[in-house]
Amino acid sequence: MAGKKKWSELNRRGKWRVLVLGTAQLALQFVVLKDLSERHESEVRGPKSAWVAGSFVNFIGPLAYLVAGRVKK
């Protein structure tokens, strides 16, 4: 099992993957936080503060909110 690598130890493909996945995570989190700020509490399943905190869990948090956290109108 490989240990953690420093940025300087990554090859070009590895750096590209980190940048793409990091950008995707930030985009998902931005969408979720924007949606939560504009949605009324009655349109969210559970407390909004819990969804905000959950949005910081890589990929799983934002995707969980987008799939299950919003009440259908």
C-alpha positions in Angstrom: 0.0 0.0 0.0 1.5 3.3 -1.1 1.9 6.1 1.4 0.9 9.7 0.9 2.8 11.6 -1.7 3.8 15.2 -1.8 2.6 17.4 -4.6 6.2 17.4 -6.1 6.2 13.6 -6.1 3.1 13.3 -8.3 3.4 12.8 -12.0 1.5 15.0 -14.4 -1.5 12.6 -14.5 -1.7 12.5 -10.7 -1.6 16.3 -10.4 -4.3 16.5 -13.1 -6.5 14.0 -11.2 -6.1 16.0 -7.9 -7.1 19.2 -9.6 -10.1 17.8 -11.4 -11.4 16.0 -8.3 -10.8 19.0 -6.1 -12.6 21.3 -8.5 -15.5 18.9 -8.7 -15.7 18.7 -4.9 -15.7 22.5 -4.6 -18.3 22.9 -7.3 -20.6 20.4 -5.6 -20.2 22.1 -2.3 -20.8 25.5 -3.8 -24.1 24.3 -5.4 -25.2 22.7 -2.1 -24.4 25.8 0.1 -26.1 28.1 -2.4 -29.2 25.9 -2.6 -29.3 25.7 1.2 -29.0 29.5 1.6 -32.0 30.0 -0.8 -34.2 27.3 0.5 -36.8 27.6 3.3 -36.4 25.2 6.2 -39.6 23.5 5.3 -38.1 22.5 1.9 -35.1 20.7 3.5 -35.2 17.2 5.2 -33.6 17.7 8.6 -31.8 20.7 10.0 -30.1 23.0 7.5 -27.0 23.3 9.8 -26.5 19.5 9.6 -26.6 19.6 5.8 -24.1 22.5 5.8 -21.7 20.5 8.0 -22.3 17.4 5.9 -21.5 19.2 2.7 -17.8 19.3 3.9 -17.6 15.5 3.7 -15.9 14.8 0.3 -18.4 14.0 -2.4 -20.7 12.0 -0.1 -22.1 14.9 1.8 -23.1 17.1 -1.2 -24.4 14.2 -3.2 -26.5 13.0 -0.2 -28.0 16.4 0.1 -28.8 16.7 -3.6 -30.4 13.2 -3.7 -32.1 13.0 -0.3 -31.9 16.3 1.5 -34.4 18.4 -0.5 -38.2 18.1 -0.3 -39.8 17.8 -3.7 -42.2 20.6 -4.5 
